[in-house]
Amino acid sequence: MTTPFDAKQLLQGVDAAAFKALFQINPVRHALAIVFNWIIIAAAIFLTLQYPLVPVYILAIIVIGARMHALAILTHDATHYRFLKNRYWNDLLTNLFSMYPVFSSIEKYRANHLTHHQHLNTEDDPDWVAKLGKRGFTFPQTRTEFVTTILSYIVLYQGISDAIWFFKRFGRNKSTADNKENGTVRLAYYLSIVALLTVFGWWTYFLLFWIVPYLSFFFLFQYIRSVAEHYGEMAYEDELTATRTVLATPLEEFLIAPHNVGYHLEHHLFPGVPFYKLPELHRLLMRQPEYAQQAHVTRGYTFGLLKELGHGKKKVVLN
């Protein structure tokens, strides 16, 4: 069982006012992040239609998949009500602009995610149990094994498998908040999309610019991030080492770790801190000797994470 950290001891000497300020939300920052992602998606589609070349299309689906993943990451904050104080609008706007587009809902995600926080890396953690024994989450792996998994996403094979696994897993996850009213809104949303695509004859565009990136790079980037958060050379006995923070390069931030999601250890310790303040929280914690010595911090996904995935224990026993 993972031993919880002692917040009082960890934060000794930290200015209380400065720490409290980290929990203040800025809805405009969150909303602008949503708008930014959609602008990038629209720009990628527009440029591909203007220059219909294979290299341009490949670049477009990488970018679109990355921004789909970024939209899902913003749901991570909204799940902890770090978007809007009004919970109804927090969830509705997140669903309409982040979750319904990737075929899920914040209600289903929240039921899973909060349990994950409460029972990190144990048999009561739904994320941990769902991935236990799956080849892609069994480490250590050779670089060839890991790269092979990456390639299986690029050719859509693994993305299709993940989508089926995803819908089976969350399709039967009926949270009390996922009620009839939400179901009606979601049905109306998808019927409107179907009508729009049919009236304007955009089904081919939908397949090329949404389904293909969704089944390839969306699930690929989600897989890499998920591995980085809880797998490979981890010490699960202590909360400071049960997940990692990855200090990403700018390109890695755009593709794999958008909206500061790489600061995953900080998020687990203080989930009330919104994404745009996680780097500041990281700097504050790194000034604390206990954190600086024990926290699992990895430099980069491309080299640091890849190196760690080749070490560690092959089997993990759940307590």
C-alpha beads as a LAMMPS data file, in Angstrom:
LAMMPS data file: protein, C-alpha beads

319 atoms
318 bonds

1 atom types
1 bond types

-500.0 500.0 xlo xhi
-500.0 500.0 ylo yhi
-500.0 500.0 zlo zhi

Masses

1 110.0

Atoms # bond

1 1 1 0.000 0.000 0.000
2 1 1 1.283 3.477 -0.894
3 1 1 2.232 5.541 2.168
4 1 1 0.697 9.040 2.005
5 1 1 3.082 11.975 2.280
6 1 1 3.071 14.238 5.332
7 1 1 1.944 17.581 3.889
8 1 1 2.639 19.487 7.095
9 1 1 6.207 18.244 7.270
10 1 1 6.803 18.652 3.541
11 1 1 5.669 22.282 3.568
12 1 1 7.614 23.410 6.625
13 1 1 9.028 26.862 5.944
14 1 1 6.776 27.506 2.948
15 1 1 5.006 30.856 2.904
16 1 1 1.370 29.997 3.644
17 1 1 -0.067 32.881 1.604
18 1 1 2.027 32.007 -1.451
19 1 1 1.024 28.368 -1.187
20 1 1 -2.676 29.192 -0.784
21 1 1 -2.538 31.415 -3.881
22 1 1 -1.611 28.378 -5.981
23 1 1 -5.127 26.997 -5.521
24 1 1 -6.882 30.029 -6.983
25 1 1 -8.528 29.288 -10.332
26 1 1 -8.572 31.498 -13.407
27 1 1 -11.457 30.402 -15.678
28 1 1 -10.236 32.640 -18.500
29 1 1 -6.881 30.809 -18.615
30 1 1 -8.683 27.479 -18.885
31 1 1 -11.142 28.737 -21.512
32 1 1 -8.342 30.213 -23.620
33 1 1 -6.566 26.858 -23.503
34 1 1 -9.680 25.180 -24.934
35 1 1 -9.939 27.820 -27.677
36 1 1 -6.228 27.471 -28.467
37 1 1 -6.567 23.727 -29.018
38 1 1 -9.528 24.143 -31.360
39 1 1 -7.757 26.877 -33.338
40 1 1 -4.759 24.584 -33.866
41 1 1 -7.066 21.757 -34.994
42 1 1 -8.897 24.053 -37.424
43 1 1 -5.611 25.433 -38.771
44 1 1 -4.228 21.920 -39.367
45 1 1 -7.345 20.948 -41.327
46 1 1 -7.346 24.200 -43.308
47 1 1 -3.682 23.918 -44.299
48 1 1 -4.123 20.307 -45.395
49 1 1 -7.067 21.250 -47.602
50 1 1 -4.997 24.073 -49.093
51 1 1 -1.981 21.816 -49.630
52 1 1 -3.353 18.272 -50.092
53 1 1 -0.024 16.456 -49.921
54 1 1 0.729 13.260 -48.006
55 1 1 3.442 14.832 -45.768
56 1 1 1.098 17.698 -44.907
57 1 1 -1.706 15.277 -44.038
58 1 1 0.582 13.156 -41.860
59 1 1 1.716 16.259 -39.990
60 1 1 -1.925 17.331 -39.640
61 1 1 -3.093 14.090 -38.026
62 1 1 -0.162 14.227 -35.596
63 1 1 -1.086 17.772 -34.603
64 1 1 -4.819 17.034 -34.416
65 1 1 -4.210 13.919 -32.323
66 1 1 -2.023 15.952 -29.989
67 1 1 -4.689 18.646 -29.579
68 1 1 -7.395 16.034 -28.998
69 1 1 -5.219 14.726 -26.208
70 1 1 -4.773 18.297 -24.939
71 1 1 -8.547 18.753 -24.768
72 1 1 -8.809 15.561 -22.730
73 1 1 -6.075 16.841 -20.400
74 1 1 -8.117 19.967 -19.674
75 1 1 -10.875 17.632 -18.494
76 1 1 -8.384 16.458 -15.896
77 1 1 -8.536 19.900 -14.268
78 1 1 -12.295 20.243 -14.673
79 1 1 -12.736 16.871 -12.974
80 1 1 -11.372 18.498 -9.819
81 1 1 -13.573 21.581 -10.487
82 1 1 -10.529 23.668 -11.371
83 1 1 -12.288 25.257 -14.387
84 1 1 -15.411 26.973 -13.032
85 1 1 -16.771 27.320 -9.517
86 1 1 -20.276 26.631 -10.821
87 1 1 -20.211 22.843 -11.087
88 1 1 -23.029 22.602 -13.608
89 1 1 -21.320 24.891 -16.109
90 1 1 -17.923 23.417 -15.290
91 1 1 -19.159 20.005 -16.424
92 1 1 -21.407 21.105 -19.298
93 1 1 -18.777 23.249 -21.048
94 1 1 -16.116 20.604 -20.500
95 1 1 -18.355 17.967 -22.053
96 1 1 -19.320 20.101 -25.044
97 1 1 -15.829 21.299 -25.936
98 1 1 -13.488 18.640 -24.536
99 1 1 -15.077 15.286 -23.746
100 1 1 -17.981 14.701 -26.134
101 1 1 -15.628 15.345 -29.085
102 1 1 -13.457 12.425 -27.919
103 1 1 -16.496 10.229 -27.255
104 1 1 -16.608 10.327 -23.459
105 1 1 -18.000 12.467 -20.639
106 1 1 -16.577 14.167 -17.588
107 1 1 -19.031 12.285 -15.339
108 1 1 -17.659 8.905 -16.384
109 1 1 -14.082 10.125 -16.164
110 1 1 -14.570 11.690 -12.720
111 1 1 -16.001 8.491 -11.208
112 1 1 -12.843 6.672 -12.317
113 1 1 -10.289 9.393 -11.693
114 1 1 -11.214 10.329 -8.145
115 1 1 -11.113 6.664 -7.134
116 1 1 -7.659 6.478 -8.730
117 1 1 -6.532 9.354 -6.508
118 1 1 -7.969 7.784 -3.369
119 1 1 -6.467 4.328 -3.924
120 1 1 -3.314 5.043 -5.907
121 1 1 -1.605 1.944 -7.328
122 1 1 -3.630 -0.564 -5.315
123 1 1 -6.226 -3.205 -6.137
124 1 1 -8.896 -0.541 -5.506
125 1 1 -7.389 1.799 -8.120
126 1 1 -9.458 1.244 -11.313
127 1 1 -6.693 2.574 -13.592
128 1 1 -4.093 0.303 -12.042
129 1 1 -6.255 -2.815 -12.114
130 1 1 -7.427 -2.187 -15.692
131 1 1 -3.832 -2.040 -16.954
132 1 1 -2.346 -4.772 -14.774
133 1 1 -1.005 -7.553 -16.967
134 1 1 -1.503 -5.693 -20.242
135 1 1 1.569 -6.041 -22.431
136 1 1 1.927 -2.316 -23.022
137 1 1 2.063 -1.640 -19.279
138 1 1 4.396 -4.457 -18.236
139 1 1 7.948 -3.275 -17.577
140 1 1 10.856 -3.399 -17.985
141 1 1 10.724 -3.473 -21.785
142 1 1 13.452 -3.318 -24.380
143 1 1 13.492 -0.266 -26.612
144 1 1 12.463 -2.506 -29.491
145 1 1 9.382 -3.657 -27.579
146 1 1 8.388 -0.103 -26.673
147 1 1 8.982 1.232 -30.201
148 1 1 6.961 -1.665 -31.623
149 1 1 4.040 -0.619 -29.426
150 1 1 4.429 2.963 -30.653
151 1 1 4.355 1.816 -34.275
152 1 1 1.237 -0.263 -33.618
153 1 1 -0.539 2.985 -32.700
154 1 1 0.669 4.814 -35.793
155 1 1 -0.856 2.147 -38.068
156 1 1 -4.126 2.365 -36.043
157 1 1 -4.028 -1.259 -34.848
158 1 1 -3.419 -0.526 -31.176
159 1 1 -5.600 2.576 -31.247
160 1 1 -8.566 0.529 -32.419
161 1 1 -7.863 -2.031 -29.686
162 1 1 -7.623 0.745 -27.092
163 1 1 -10.859 2.329 -28.304
164 1 1 -12.720 -0.978 -27.938
165 1 1 -11.193 -1.525 -24.477
166 1 1 -11.983 2.085 -23.550
167 1 1 -15.660 1.903 -24.553
168 1 1 -16.156 -1.456 -22.852
169 1 1 -14.549 -0.165 -19.670
170 1 1 -16.301 3.195 -19.424
171 1 1 -19.490 2.181 -21.175
172 1 1 -20.531 0.152 -18.142
173 1 1 -19.326 2.824 -15.712
174 1 1 -22.614 4.454 -14.704
175 1 1 -21.929 7.197 -12.202
176 1 1 -24.791 8.726 -10.245
177 1 1 -24.033 12.047 -11.909
178 1 1 -24.301 10.533 -15.384
179 1 1 -28.059 10.939 -15.283
180 1 1 -30.909 11.141 -17.777
181 1 1 -30.452 14.876 -18.288
182 1 1 -26.782 14.445 -19.223
183 1 1 -27.683 11.550 -21.502
184 1 1 -30.201 13.732 -23.324
185 1 1 -27.663 16.516 -23.854
186 1 1 -25.088 14.032 -25.113
187 1 1 -27.552 12.400 -27.512
188 1 1 -28.589 15.808 -28.861
189 1 1 -24.918 16.704 -29.310
190 1 1 -24.113 13.634 -31.399
191 1 1 -27.334 13.836 -33.426
192 1 1 -26.455 17.428 -34.272
193 1 1 -22.992 16.373 -35.426
194 1 1 -24.462 13.578 -37.567
195 1 1 -26.966 15.991 -39.115
196 1 1 -24.271 18.567 -39.832
197 1 1 -21.956 16.035 -41.451
198 1 1 -24.803 14.630 -43.542
199 1 1 -26.232 17.948 -44.747
200 1 1 -22.843 19.313 -45.807
201 1 1 -21.421 15.980 -47.004
202 1 1 -18.458 16.147 -44.645
203 1 1 -18.293 12.479 -43.646
204 1 1 -15.025 11.925 -45.535
205 1 1 -13.452 14.896 -43.806
206 1 1 -14.707 13.588 -40.465
207 1 1 -13.056 10.226 -41.123
208 1 1 -9.762 11.721 -42.330
209 1 1 -9.417 14.575 -39.860
210 1 1 -11.069 13.183 -36.741
211 1 1 -11.389 9.407 -36.680
212 1 1 -7.909 8.690 -38.098
213 1 1 -6.048 10.998 -35.658
214 1 1 -8.285 9.765 -32.839
215 1 1 -7.442 6.097 -33.458
216 1 1 -3.754 6.803 -33.979
217 1 1 -2.014 9.722 -32.330
218 1 1 -4.673 10.578 -29.743
219 1 1 -4.370 7.128 -28.184
220 1 1 -0.609 7.048 -28.797
221 1 1 0.081 10.238 -26.853
222 1 1 -2.362 9.160 -24.168
223 1 1 -0.519 5.837 -23.857
224 1 1 2.929 7.449 -23.526
225 1 1 1.651 9.892 -20.922
226 1 1 -0.109 7.130 -18.985
227 1 1 3.072 5.046 -18.911
228 1 1 5.076 8.046 -17.769
229 1 1 2.730 8.729 -14.884
230 1 1 2.857 5.370 -13.100
231 1 1 5.082 2.769 -14.780
232 1 1 8.716 1.796 -15.203
233 1 1 11.334 2.054 -12.427
234 1 1 8.824 3.287 -9.842
235 1 1 8.864 2.683 -6.075
236 1 1 5.212 2.312 -5.133
237 1 1 5.686 2.199 -1.370
238 1 1 5.760 5.988 -0.938
239 1 1 3.553 8.629 -2.549
240 1 1 6.581 10.756 -3.461
241 1 1 7.894 7.925 -5.631
242 1 1 4.629 6.263 -6.725
243 1 1 4.291 8.544 -9.718
244 1 1 6.706 10.757 -11.608
245 1 1 7.022 14.275 -12.848
246 1 1 8.520 14.530 -16.331
247 1 1 10.233 17.804 -17.248
248 1 1 9.359 17.922 -20.925
249 1 1 11.003 19.751 -23.799
250 1 1 8.820 22.299 -25.670
251 1 1 8.103 19.784 -28.452
252 1 1 7.241 17.084 -25.916
253 1 1 4.937 19.536 -24.148
254 1 1 3.070 20.183 -27.391
255 1 1 2.738 16.533 -28.367
256 1 1 2.756 14.427 -25.192
257 1 1 2.444 16.633 -22.106
258 1 1 0.140 19.571 -22.880
259 1 1 -1.059 21.991 -20.229
260 1 1 1.645 20.992 -17.719
261 1 1 0.300 17.460 -17.317
262 1 1 3.908 16.269 -16.979
263 1 1 3.863 17.616 -13.409
264 1 1 1.902 14.571 -12.379
265 1 1 3.476 14.025 -8.969
266 1 1 2.580 17.571 -7.957
267 1 1 -0.959 16.994 -9.179
268 1 1 -1.341 13.864 -7.050
269 1 1 -0.013 15.628 -3.981
270 1 1 -2.167 18.730 -4.436
271 1 1 -4.975 18.070 -6.980
272 1 1 -6.580 21.405 -6.126
273 1 1 -3.819 23.331 -7.920
274 1 1 -4.865 24.199 -11.514
275 1 1 -2.638 23.209 -14.433
276 1 1 -1.245 26.700 -15.085
277 1 1 0.199 26.866 -11.559
278 1 1 1.799 23.415 -11.456
279 1 1 5.251 24.635 -12.620
280 1 1 5.218 27.182 -9.772
281 1 1 4.184 24.455 -7.326
282 1 1 7.025 22.270 -8.621
283 1 1 9.587 25.022 -8.048
284 1 1 8.241 25.631 -4.549
285 1 1 8.401 21.948 -3.620
286 1 1 11.881 21.497 -5.082
287 1 1 13.112 24.013 -2.520
288 1 1 12.050 21.568 0.224
289 1 1 14.890 19.115 1.021
290 1 1 12.627 16.083 1.519
291 1 1 10.891 16.595 -1.804
292 1 1 14.066 17.367 -3.753
293 1 1 15.711 14.188 -2.420
294 1 1 12.812 11.740 -2.761
295 1 1 10.518 12.947 -5.546
296 1 1 10.659 10.962 -8.767
297 1 1 11.556 13.586 -11.373
298 1 1 12.512 12.508 -14.892
299 1 1 14.068 14.765 -17.502
300 1 1 12.274 14.317 -20.793
301 1 1 10.062 11.677 -22.365
302 1 1 12.265 10.898 -25.346
303 1 1 15.404 10.015 -23.402
304 1 1 14.802 10.117 -19.648
305 1 1 11.552 8.141 -19.636
306 1 1 12.657 5.734 -22.353
307 1 1 15.759 4.882 -20.329
308 1 1 13.758 4.230 -17.157
309 1 1 11.306 1.917 -18.913
310 1 1 14.119 -0.547 -19.467
311 1 1 14.707 -0.886 -15.725
312 1 1 12.605 -1.622 -12.664
313 1 1 10.702 -4.712 -11.654
314 1 1 8.890 -6.859 -14.167
315 1 1 6.103 -7.796 -11.784
316 1 1 4.319 -5.640 -9.242
317 1 1 2.321 -7.235 -6.432
318 1 1 -0.819 -5.406 -5.367
319 1 1 -1.379 -5.025 -1.636

Bonds

1 1 1 2
2 1 2 3
3 1 3 4
4 1 4 5
5 1 5 6
6 1 6 7
7 1 7 8
8 1 8 9
9 1 9 10
10 1 10 11
11 1 11 12
12 1 12 13
13 1 13 14
14 1 14 15
15 1 15 16
16 1 16 17
17 1 17 18
18 1 18 19
19 1 19 20
20 1 20 21
21 1 21 22
22 1 22 23
23 1 23 24
24 1 24 25
25 1 25 26
26 1 26 27
27 1 27 28
28 1 28 29
29 1 29 30
30 1 30 31
31 1 31 32
32 1 32 33
33 1 33 34
34 1 34 35
35 1 35 36
36 1 36 37
37 1 37 38
38 1 38 39
39 1 39 40
40 1 40 41
41 1 41 42
42 1 42 43
43 1 43 44
44 1 44 45
45 1 45 46
46 1 46 47
47 1 47 48
48 1 48 49
49 1 49 50
50 1 50 51
51 1 51 52
52 1 52 53
53 1 53 54
54 1 54 55
55 1 55 56
56 1 56 57
57 1 57 58
58 1 58 59
59 1 59 60
60 1 60 61
61 1 61 62
62 1 62 63
63 1 63 64
64 1 64 65
65 1 65 66
66 1 66 67
67 1 67 68
68 1 68 69
69 1 69 70
70 1 70 71
71 1 71 72
72 1 72 73
73 1 73 74
74 1 74 75
75 1 75 76
76 1 76 77
77 1 77 78
78 1 78 79
79 1 79 80
80 1 80 81
81 1 81 82
82 1 82 83
83 1 83 84
84 1 84 85
85 1 85 86
86 1 86 87
87 1 87 88
88 1 88 89
89 1 89 90
90 1 90 91
91 1 91 92
92 1 92 93
93 1 93 94
94 1 94 95
95 1 95 96
96 1 96 97
97 1 97 98
98 1 98 99
99 1 99 100
100 1 100 101
101 1 101 102
102 1 102 103
103 1 103 104
104 1 104 105
105 1 105 106
106 1 106 107
107 1 107 108
108 1 108 109
109 1 109 110
110 1 110 111
111 1 111 112
112 1 112 113
113 1 113 114
114 1 114 115
115 1 115 116
116 1 116 117
117 1 117 118
118 1 118 119
119 1 119 120
120 1 120 121
121 1 121 122
122 1 122 123
123 1 123 124
124 1 124 125
125 1 125 126
126 1 126 127
127 1 127 128
128 1 128 129
129 1 129 130
130 1 130 131
131 1 131 132
132 1 132 133
133 1 133 134
134 1 134 135
135 1 135 136
136 1 136 137
137 1 137 138
138 1 138 139
139 1 139 140
140 1 140 141
141 1 141 142
142 1 142 143
143 1 143 144
144 1 144 145
145 1 145 146
146 1 146 147
147 1 147 148
148 1 148 149
149 1 149 150
150 1 150 151
151 1 151 152
152 1 152 153
153 1 153 154
154 1 154 155
155 1 155 156
156 1 156 157
157 1 157 158
158 1 158 159
159 1 159 160
160 1 160 161
161 1 161 162
162 1 162 163
163 1 163 164
164 1 164 165
165 1 165 166
166 1 166 167
167 1 167 168
168 1 168 169
169 1 169 170
170 1 170 171
171 1 171 172
172 1 172 173
173 1 173 174
174 1 174 175
175 1 175 176
176 1 176 177
177 1 177 178
178 1 178 179
179 1 179 180
180 1 180 181
181 1 181 182
182 1 182 183
183 1 183 184
184 1 184 185
185 1 185 186
186 1 186 187
187 1 187 188
188 1 188 189
189 1 189 190
190 1 190 191
191 1 191 192
192 1 192 193
193 1 193 194
194 1 194 195
195 1 195 196
196 1 196 197
197 1 197 198
198 1 198 199
199 1 199 200
200 1 200 201
201 1 201 202
202 1 202 203
203 1 203 204
204 1 204 205
205 1 205 206
206 1 206 207
207 1 207 208
208 1 208 209
209 1 209 210
210 1 210 211
211 1 211 212
212 1 212 213
213 1 213 214
214 1 214 215
215 1 215 216
216 1 216 217
217 1 217 218
218 1 218 219
219 1 219 220
220 1 220 221
221 1 221 222
222 1 222 223
223 1 223 224
224 1 224 225
225 1 225 226
226 1 226 227
227 1 227 228
228 1 228 229
229 1 229 230
230 1 230 231
231 1 231 232
232 1 232 233
233 1 233 234
234 1 234 235
235 1 235 236
236 1 236 237
237 1 237 238
238 1 238 239
239 1 239 240
240 1 240 241
241 1 241 242
242 1 242 243
243 1 243 244
244 1 244 245
245 1 245 246
246 1 246 247
247 1 247 248
248 1 248 249
249 1 249 250
250 1 250 251
251 1 251 252
252 1 252 253
253 1 253 254
254 1 254 255
255 1 255 256
256 1 256 257
257 1 257 258
258 1 258 259
259 1 259 260
260 1 260 261
261 1 261 262
262 1 262 263
263 1 263 264
264 1 264 265
265 1 265 266
266 1 266 267
267 1 267 268
268 1 268 269
269 1 269 270
270 1 270 271
271 1 271 272
272 1 272 273
273 1 273 274
274 1 274 275
275 1 275 276
276 1 276 277
277 1 277 278
278 1 278 279
279 1 279 280
280 1 280 281
281 1 281 282
282 1 282 283
283 1 283 284
284 1 284 285
285 1 285 286
286 1 286 287
287 1 287 288
288 1 288 289
289 1 289 290
290 1 290 291
291 1 291 292
292 1 292 293
293 1 293 294
294 1 294 295
295 1 295 296
296 1 296 297
297 1 297 298
298 1 298 299
299 1 299 300
300 1 300 301
301 1 301 302
302 1 302 303
303 1 303 304
304 1 304 305
305 1 305 306
306 1 306 307
307 1 307 308
308 1 308 309
309 1 309 310
310 1 310 311
311 1 311 312
312 1 312 313
313 1 313 314
314 1 314 315
315 1 315 316
316 1 316 317
317 1 317 318
318 1 318 319
